Amino acid sequence: MVYNEKMDLKLENIVMKWKNTSKKKMFGGTGYLLNGNMVAGIHKNYYVLRLGEKNANTALKLPKIELFDITGRAMKGWVMLEEDALSDDDLGTWLGMAKKFVETLPVK
C-alpha cells in the first residue's frame, strides 16, 4: 500500500521549517529526522510520532491513536494515529511534543 501523500505534505510543511531536519524514505512511507533521529513520519494512512513513553501513554488515551506497531512488536514511546484523530492545530501541538522529546536524544 502506498503512503498518504496528502498527510505527508502536511507533516513536511510543519517539520521542515525546523532547523536540522531532513526527510527520508522509510518503512514504505516517509520519515522526518531531527538531528538524525526520527521525530515523525507517515506509514500508509497513519501519522507516526515519536513522543517518548510518558507522552505516548497520554496520547494512547485518545481515540484513533495506537502504539506504533508494523512488525508485531510495538515500539515504546511511538504512536500512530489516523488522519482525522487530531485537528491540524492539535497535530501541530503533538509534533511540538515529539520535537521536544527528540531534542533530548544524542545527535546522530
FISETI-352750 format. One record per residue: residue number from 0; x, y, z of N, C-alpha, C in turn. Coordinates in nm, 2 decimals. Layout:
! residues N
SITE     i      nxx      nyy      nzz     caxx     cayy     cazz      cxx      cyy      czz
SITE   NUM        X        Y        Z        X        Y        Z        X        Y        Z
...
END
This chain:
! residues 108
SITE     i      nxx      nyy      nzz     caxx     cayy     cazz      cxx      cyy      czz
SITE     0     0.08    -0.12     0.00     0.00     0.00     0.00     0.09     0.12     0.00
SITE     1     0.05     0.22    -0.08     0.12     0.35    -0.09     0.09     0.43     0.03
SITE     2     0.18     0.52     0.07     0.15     0.61     0.19     0.07     0.73     0.14
SITE     3     0.00     0.79     0.23    -0.08     0.90     0.21     0.00     1.03     0.18
SITE     4     0.01     1.07     0.06     0.09     1.19     0.02     0.03     1.32     0.08
SITE     5    -0.10     1.33     0.09    -0.16     1.45     0.15    -0.12     1.47     0.30
SITE     6    -0.12     1.36     0.37    -0.07     1.36     0.51     0.08     1.39     0.51
SITE     7     0.15     1.34     0.42     0.30     1.36     0.42     0.33     1.51     0.39
SITE     8     0.25     1.57     0.30     0.27     1.71     0.28     0.24     1.80     0.40
SITE     9     0.14     1.76     0.47     0.10     1.83     0.60     0.22     1.83     0.70
SITE    10     0.28     1.71     0.71     0.39     1.69     0.80     0.51     1.78     0.75
SITE    11     0.54     1.76     0.62     0.65     1.83     0.56     0.64     1.98     0.59
SITE    12     0.52     2.04     0.57     0.50     2.18     0.59     0.53     2.23     0.73
SITE    13     0.52     2.14     0.82     0.55     2.18     0.96     0.69     2.15     1.00
SITE    14     0.73     2.02     0.98     0.86     1.97     1.03     0.98     2.03     0.96
SITE    15     0.97     2.05     0.83     1.08     2.10     0.75     1.11     2.25     0.78
SITE    16     1.03     2.32     0.86     1.06     2.45     0.90     1.16     2.45     1.02
SITE    17     1.17     2.34     1.08     1.26     2.33     1.20     1.40     2.32     1.15
SITE    18     1.50     2.37     1.22     1.64     2.35     1.19     1.68     2.21     1.21
SITE    19     1.78     2.17     1.13     1.84     2.04     1.14     1.75     1.92     1.11
SITE    20     1.66     1.94     1.02     1.56     1.83     0.98     1.59     1.78     0.84
SITE    21     1.55     1.66     0.82     1.56     1.60     0.69     1.45     1.50     0.67
SITE    22     1.42     1.47     0.54     1.32     1.38     0.51     1.38     1.26     0.44
SITE    23     1.33     1.14     0.47     1.39     1.01     0.43     1.28     0.91     0.40
SITE    24     1.29     0.83     0.29     1.20     0.72     0.27     1.23     0.61     0.37
SITE    25     1.12     0.57     0.44     1.13     0.47     0.55     1.00     0.39     0.55
SITE    26     1.02     0.26     0.59     0.91     0.17     0.61     0.79     0.19     0.52
SITE    27     0.82     0.20     0.39     0.71     0.22     0.29     0.64     0.35     0.29
SITE    28     0.70     0.45     0.36     0.65     0.58     0.37     0.76     0.68     0.38
SITE    29     0.74     0.78     0.46     0.85     0.88     0.48     0.87     0.89     0.63
SITE    30     0.99     0.93     0.66     1.03     0.97     0.80     1.09     1.10     0.80
SITE    31     1.07     1.18     0.90     1.13     1.31     0.92     1.23     1.30     1.04
SITE    32     1.35     1.34     1.02     1.45     1.33     1.12     1.49     1.47     1.17
SITE    33     1.52     1.47     1.29     1.57     1.59     1.36     1.70     1.56     1.42
SITE    34     1.81     1.62     1.38     1.94     1.59     1.43     1.98     1.44     1.41
SITE    35     1.92     1.38     1.30     1.95     1.24     1.27     1.86     1.14     1.33
SITE    36     1.77     1.18     1.42     1.68     1.10     1.49     1.54     1.12     1.44
SITE    37     1.47     1.01     1.41     1.33     1.02     1.36     1.24     1.09     1.46
SITE    38     1.16     1.18     1.42     1.07     1.25     1.50     0.93     1.23     1.46
SITE    39     0.90     1.21     1.33     0.77     1.18     1.28     0.78     1.12     1.14
SITE    40     0.66     1.07     1.10     0.66     1.01     0.96     0.52     0.97     0.92
SITE    41     0.51     0.91     0.81     0.39     0.86     0.75     0.41     0.71     0.72
SITE    42     0.32     0.63     0.76     0.31     0.49     0.73     0.17     0.46     0.68
SITE    43     0.16     0.43     0.55     0.03     0.40     0.49    -0.06     0.52     0.51
SITE    44    -0.17     0.51     0.59    -0.26     0.62     0.62    -0.25     0.66     0.77
SITE    45    -0.13     0.65     0.82    -0.11     0.69     0.96     0.00     0.79     0.98
SITE    46    -0.02     0.88     1.07     0.10     0.96     1.11     0.17     0.88     1.22
SITE    47     0.30     0.89     1.22     0.38     0.83     1.32     0.45     0.94     1.40
SITE    48     0.44     0.93     1.53     0.51     1.04     1.62     0.59     0.97     1.72
SITE    49     0.71     1.02     1.74     0.80     0.97     1.85     0.79     1.06     1.96
SITE    50     0.71     1.02     2.06     0.68     1.11     2.17     0.75     1.08     2.30
SITE    51     0.82     0.97     2.31     0.87     0.93     2.44     0.76     0.86     2.52
SITE    52     0.79     0.77     2.61     0.69     0.69     2.68     0.58     0.77     2.75
SITE    53     0.62     0.87     2.83     0.52     0.95     2.90     0.42     1.01     2.81
SITE    54     0.46     1.08     2.71     0.36     1.15     2.62     0.29     1.05     2.54
SITE    55     0.35     0.94     2.50     0.29     0.84     2.42     0.17     0.77     2.50
SITE    56     0.20     0.75     2.63     0.09     0.69     2.72    -0.03     0.79     2.73
SITE    57     0.00     0.92     2.73    -0.11     1.01     2.73    -0.18     1.01     2.60
SITE    58    -0.11     1.01     2.49    -0.17     1.01     2.36    -0.26     0.88     2.34
SITE    59    -0.22     0.77     2.39    -0.29     0.65     2.37    -0.43     0.65     2.44
SITE    60    -0.46     0.74     2.52    -0.59     0.76     2.58    -0.69     0.82     2.49
SITE    61    -0.64     0.88     2.38    -0.72     0.95     2.28    -0.77     0.85     2.18
SITE    62    -0.89     0.87     2.12    -0.94     0.78     2.01    -0.85     0.79     1.89
SITE    63    -0.85     0.68     1.81    -0.78     0.67     1.68    -0.63     0.68     1.69
SITE    64    -0.57     0.65     1.81    -0.43     0.66     1.83    -0.39     0.52     1.90
SITE    65    -0.28     0.46     1.84    -0.24     0.33     1.89    -0.08     0.33     1.89
SITE    66    -0.03     0.23     1.96     0.11     0.21     1.96     0.16     0.19     1.82
SITE    67     0.28     0.24     1.78     0.34     0.22     1.65     0.39     0.07     1.65
SITE    68     0.32    -0.01     1.57     0.35    -0.15     1.55     0.32    -0.19     1.41
SITE    69     0.43    -0.21     1.33     0.41    -0.25     1.19     0.47    -0.39     1.17
SITE    70     0.53    -0.44     1.28     0.61    -0.57     1.27     0.56    -0.68     1.36
SITE    71     0.46    -0.64     1.45     0.41    -0.73     1.55     0.49    -0.71     1.68
SITE    72     0.57    -0.61     1.69     0.65    -0.58     1.81     0.64    -0.42     1.82
SITE    73     0.55    -0.38     1.91     0.53    -0.24     1.93     0.65    -0.16     1.98
SITE    74     0.66    -0.04     1.93     0.78     0.04     1.97     0.73     0.14     2.08
SITE    75     0.79     0.12     2.20     0.75     0.21     2.32     0.79     0.35     2.29
SITE    76     0.70     0.44     2.32     0.73     0.58     2.31     0.69     0.63     2.17
SITE    77     0.64     0.55     2.08     0.60     0.58     1.95     0.45     0.56     1.93
SITE    78     0.38     0.64     1.86     0.24     0.62     1.84     0.21     0.64     1.69
SITE    79     0.10     0.58     1.64     0.05     0.60     1.51    -0.10     0.64     1.52
SITE    80    -0.13     0.74     1.44    -0.27     0.79     1.45    -0.33     0.81     1.32
SITE    81    -0.46     0.79     1.31    -0.53     0.81     1.19    -0.54     0.96     1.15
SITE    82    -0.56     0.98     1.02    -0.56     1.12     0.97    -0.65     1.21     1.04
SITE    83    -0.77     1.16     1.08    -0.87     1.25     1.15    -0.87     1.24     1.30
SITE    84    -0.76     1.18     1.35    -0.75     1.17     1.50    -0.74     1.30     1.57
SITE    85    -0.67     1.40     1.51    -0.65     1.53     1.57    -0.68     1.64     1.47
SITE    86    -0.71     1.75     1.52    -0.73     1.87     1.43    -0.59     1.91     1.39
SITE    87    -0.58     2.00     1.29    -0.45     2.04     1.24    -0.37     2.11     1.36
SITE    88    -0.44     2.19     1.44    -0.37     2.26     1.55    -0.32     2.16     1.65
SITE    89    -0.41     2.06     1.68    -0.36     1.96     1.78    -0.25     1.87     1.72
SITE    90    -0.25     1.85     1.59    -0.13     1.78     1.53    -0.01     1.86     1.55
SITE    91    -0.02     1.99     1.53     0.10     2.07     1.55     0.15     2.07     1.69
SITE    92     0.06     2.07     1.79     0.09     2.06     1.93     0.17     1.93     1.96
SITE    93     0.11     1.81     1.91     0.18     1.69     1.93     0.31     1.67     1.86
SITE    94     0.32     1.73     1.74     0.45     1.74     1.68     0.55     1.82     1.76
SITE    95     0.51     1.92     1.82     0.59     2.00     1.91     0.64     1.92     2.02
SITE    96     0.56     1.83     2.08     0.60     1.74     2.19     0.70     1.64     2.14
SITE    97     0.68     1.59     2.02     0.77     1.49     1.96     0.91     1.56     1.94
SITE    98     0.90     1.68     1.89     1.03     1.76     1.87     1.10     1.78     2.00
SITE    99     1.03     1.82     2.11     1.10     1.84     2.24     1.16     1.71     2.29
SITE   100     1.09     1.59     2.27     1.15     1.47     2.31     1.27     1.43     2.23
SITE   101     1.26     1.44     2.10     1.38     1.41     2.01     1.50     1.50     2.04
SITE   102     1.47     1.62     2.08     1.59     1.71     2.11     1.66     1.67     2.23
SITE   103     1.61     1.58     2.31     1.68     1.53     2.43     1.77     1.41     2.39
SITE   104     1.76     1.36     2.27     1.84     1.24     2.23     1.98     1.29     2.17
SITE   105     2.08     1.20     2.18     2.21     1.24     2.12     2.19     1.26     1.97
SITE   106     2.27     1.36     1.92     2.27     1.38     1.77     2.34     1.27     1.70
SITE   107     2.28     1.22     1.59     2.34     1.12     1.51     2.42     1.17     1.40
END
